[in-house]
Amino acid sequence: MTSKLNRRTMLKLSGGGIAAAAMASPSILSAQDAYPSRPINVVVPFDTGGYNDRLARAFAPFLSERLGQPLNIINRGGAGALLGHTYFLQQPDDGYALLCTSAAPYLPLNILTQDAPFTIDQFHMVNLPSRDYTMLATSTESGITSIDEVISRLKEDANSLSIGIQPASADLVNLMLMADALGIDREALRLVTFDGGGPTRNAAAGNVVDIALVGGQGFLPLADKIVPLLIFDDAPRDGWNSKLITEVSADAQFVSGSQRGWAVHSSLVENSPEIYQTILTAIEETSKDPAVITALTNAQLATDWFGPEVSNKSLRATAAVMEQHISLLQGT
């Protein structure tokens, strides 16, 4: 599928040299600096209850201990994270505003489909520990027991099942790619949209919709209330007993799910490297703390340490994939 991108959009998605250059030579916090000297805000660009909200609230007390200041969680949901991302960039780049977000796919989606007033280069990923995948699931009360049943019903009548989905999401792309591969009329699909992964999962678990497609890791706390039917990956994930998209159709394409975690303003990295180094060190040490790993694992949250270089590279790689499917995103 060929897409037409204007120069402005391509520049928005291109990798930037500022963050990379600043990242290459971190400085040591000088003695006269007093950062942090007051509470720090953590912006979550989603409503309460979703994976990012739970990750921020579980991680914050441990990070607070290392930084020596309270961390306040600020939820700014709406418009597929666009409102929260914009709000974060409106905060001073002084280290007193951190971001806990699903950087991919939401940053590239904001840019590609919503004409966001920002570029990816304005965000610097400190660590993206959560690498998610789309899962198609249903409620234990729905009576649906297999993906084969879902496919059969949608082929016969694409409007026969209500489908919970987040608009302009990787999950939506995966649904449409699956429909194309299996000969399902995508235009006739009955979509019920939700703003955020938490509401989408709750709708599936509560039997509000027949099926839903959303990040699989966030379903883990609801495992006893849902039936996992299909994972959009080429290998089993998190012990779910469900088919893989590659088993359903050898021709089906899929895109990776959310990459979640911690970010700061890129300008902070460039202009205040001492403050950035303090944040970087605190997040790294917290992520590697055995007590934190145990606590977050018990809460079914990721705490793997990948670091800035891997995290920023991963975000840009996903942005490139999303760019390939811009026509699909804009046309659904």
JOGI-V165791 format. One record per backbone hydrogen bond with DSSP energy under -0.5 kcal/mol. NH is the residue of the N-H (numbers start at 0). CO is the residue of the C=O. E is the energy in kcal/mol with one decimal. If there is no record, write none. Layout:
BEGIN
nh: {NH,NH}
co: {CO,CO}
e: {E,E}
END
This chain:
BEGIN
nh: {4,9,10,11,12,13,19,20,21,22,23,24,24,25,32,39,40,41,42,42,43,43,44,45,49,53,54,55,56,57,58,59,60,61,62,63,64,65,66,67,68,71,71,72,73,73,74,75,75,81,82,84,85,86,87,88,89,90,90,93,97,98,99,100,100,102,102,103,105,106,107,108,109,110,111,112,113,113,114,115,119,120,121,122,123,124,125,126,128,129,130,131,131,134,135,136,136,137,139,141,149,150,151,152,153,154,155,156,159,162,163,163,164,168,172,173,174,175,176,177,178,179,180,181,182,182,183,185,187,188,189,189,190,191,192,193,195,199,200,201,202,203,204,205,206,207,208,210,211,212,213,215,218,219,221,222,224,225,225,226,227,228,229,230,231,232,239,241,242,244,245,246,247,248,251,256,258,259,259,260,261,262,263,265,267,268,269,270,271,275,276,277,278,279,280,281,282,283,284,285,286,287,288,288,292,293,294,295,296,297,298,299,300,305,309,310,311,312,313,314,315,316,317,318,319,320,321,322,323,324,324,325,328,329,330,331}
co: {2,5,6,7,8,9,15,16,17,18,19,20,21,22,29,69,95,71,40,97,41,73,42,43,46,49,50,51,52,53,54,55,56,58,58,59,60,61,62,63,63,39,69,70,41,71,72,43,73,78,77,80,81,82,83,84,85,86,87,91,40,262,42,98,260,100,258,258,101,102,102,104,105,106,107,108,108,109,110,109,11,11,118,119,263,122,261,261,126,259,128,129,257,213,229,134,211,226,224,138,145,146,147,148,149,150,151,152,156,189,161,210,191,165,168,169,170,171,172,173,174,175,176,177,178,179,178,183,184,185,157,160,188,162,190,164,193,195,196,197,198,199,200,201,203,202,202,161,136,163,134,132,215,216,218,219,221,221,222,137,225,135,135,242,133,230,236,239,228,230,232,243,243,244,248,131,103,129,257,100,126,98,123,121,264,264,265,266,267,271,272,273,274,275,276,277,278,279,280,281,282,283,284,285,288,289,290,291,292,293,294,296,295,303,305,306,307,308,309,310,311,312,313,314,315,316,317,318,319,320,321,322,324,325,326,328}
e: {-0.6,-2.1,-2.3,-1.8,-1.8,-1.1,-0.6,-2.7,-2.4,-2.4,-1.2,-0.6,-0.8,-0.5,-1.2,-2.5,-2.4,-3.5,-0.6,-3.1,-0.5,-2.9,-0.5,-0.8,-1.0,-2.3,-2.9,-2.7,-2.2,-2.1,-2.4,-2.2,-0.6,-0.6,-2.2,-2.9,-1.3,-1.2,-2.1,-2.2,-0.8,-2.7,-0.5,-0.5,-3.1,-0.5,-0.5,-2.8,-0.5,-1.5,-1.5,-2.6,-2.4,-2.5,-2.5,-1.9,-1.2,-0.6,-1.5,-1.5,-3.0,-2.3,-2.5,-0.5,-2.1,-1.3,-1.0,-1.1,-1.1,-2.6,-0.5,-2.3,-3.0,-1.9,-3.2,-2.5,-0.6,-1.2,-0.6,-1.4,-1.5,-0.5,-1.5,-2.1,-2.8,-0.5,-2.5,-1.6,-0.5,-1.8,-0.6,-0.6,-3.6,-2.6,-3.0,-0.6,-2.4,-1.6,-1.9,-1.5,-1.4,-2.8,-2.4,-2.3,-2.4,-2.4,-1.9,-2.6,-2.3,-2.5,-0.5,-3.0,-2.0,-0.6,-2.0,-2.5,-2.2,-2.3,-2.6,-2.3,-2.4,-2.4,-2.1,-2.0,-0.8,-0.6,-2.8,-1.0,-1.0,-0.9,-0.8,-0.7,-1.1,-3.0,-0.5,-2.0,-1.2,-1.4,-2.7,-2.6,-1.9,-1.6,-3.0,-2.4,-1.3,-2.5,-1.3,-2.0,-2.1,-2.2,-1.9,-3.3,-1.3,-1.4,-1.8,-1.5,-2.4,-0.7,-0.5,-3.3,-0.6,-2.6,-1.7,-2.5,-2.7,-1.7,-2.2,-1.2,-1.1,-2.3,-0.8,-1.4,-1.3,-2.2,-0.8,-1.3,-3.1,-2.1,-0.6,-2.2,-2.7,-2.3,-2.3,-1.9,-0.7,-1.1,-1.5,-3.1,-2.5,-2.4,-2.4,-1.7,-2.2,-3.1,-2.7,-2.2,-2.6,-2.4,-2.8,-2.2,-2.4,-1.6,-0.6,-0.9,-2.6,-2.4,-2.2,-2.9,-2.3,-2.3,-1.2,-1.6,-3.1,-0.7,-0.6,-2.2,-2.9,-1.9,-2.5,-2.1,-2.0,-2.1,-2.1,-2.3,-1.8,-1.5,-2.7,-2.1,-1.3,-0.9,-0.8,-1.4,-2.3,-2.8,-1.4,-0.9}
END
